Amino acid sequence: MVVLTGPRQVGKSTLLRREPPFCDWHQVTLDDFDALAAAREDPHALWEGHDAIVLDEVQKAPGVLSAVKAAVDRDSSRRFVLTGSANLLLMQHVSESLAGRASYLELGPLTLGEWEGRPAPTLLERLLDGDAPTVDHDMRQPADLYALAYRGMMPRFLTLPERSVPAWWDGYVATYLERDVRAIAQVSSLPDYRRVMEALALRQGAVLNRSELARDVGVTQPTTYRYIDLMKTTGAVRLLAAFSGNRTTRLVKSPKPYLFDSGLTSFLAGHYTLESLRGSREAGVVFEGLVLQHLAALCQLMTPPPRLYYWRTVVGAEVDVVVERGRACLGIEIRVSSRVGFGDTAGLRAFLRDTPNAVAGVVVYGGTETQQLGEKLFAVPWTALAG
């Protein structure tokens, strides 16, 4: 089995309908009421007579996974691809059904390289291997970096005009609340759930204080915790854990939240026009989320995929993202500005001093030049990681 998850509308179903060999497989979607009824009453009927099957939106009937497990156990030549708008590993009763039988892949929004039809860059992998960064493609910037972060990288925006961006995100959030959230959990108040999402958007990139968030939103702490876990399960939010490579250093342990797409962050933070975002204090963290999306996509291309963290000490030294692969780790600072210098590396220098297995510190920024800023310290245009 292969399990393909990711947020709504990132293109999971489209990919499997159009891409060989899966486009020739028997396709069943549990969005169809008849298929959903069969999944609940007689799931084996869904794939009878087929040995290569795509089951779409399986989070709507997680009980079908026990039948899939039995089918694979009886006939090891049978192949399944399971998709869902929820992380099935985080759903109750699922991990036991799939244990030892599935590989997991996560599909996110498009990257800039995919958008423009270019191959995936290899810079992140080379940095983790200890190589100094070199320019391997044109470092030109998008026409408007802020416009890219404001719009987001969902496939629908390939053809949607900019004036329609707020309306599309508004419909997206409404559909997410009504379908994805209610499909896997009982939520007593969708308005409260949305307020927690909006509060997370305003706190993106900051260490998460759940108690403070609950107080500000006016929702009980247990409910706030549950809603955040549900957002993680449905792929709406990524919680970046604290990195603690040096176990003798006291580090902040709470995670940092990032919504899955920069456009969603911008929308939920209340920026309904590009000019509103461009002059706002949230512009930097919205761009930070855009870069994190691309880092996550590049990590998915490696086997095994690197893990993403942040680093921050109790005295305030901080690095936005730490990429760890095996015994090697890489510190990354993210700056939306078009110019950076040695002064932007204070957190990275502290990280390199405290982390023996750190191979480099990199400032990813909105400029066009690759620069060496010190020993194992580099500035790299964000497009070098975006493709």
Disulfide bonds with the S-S distance in Angstrom:
none
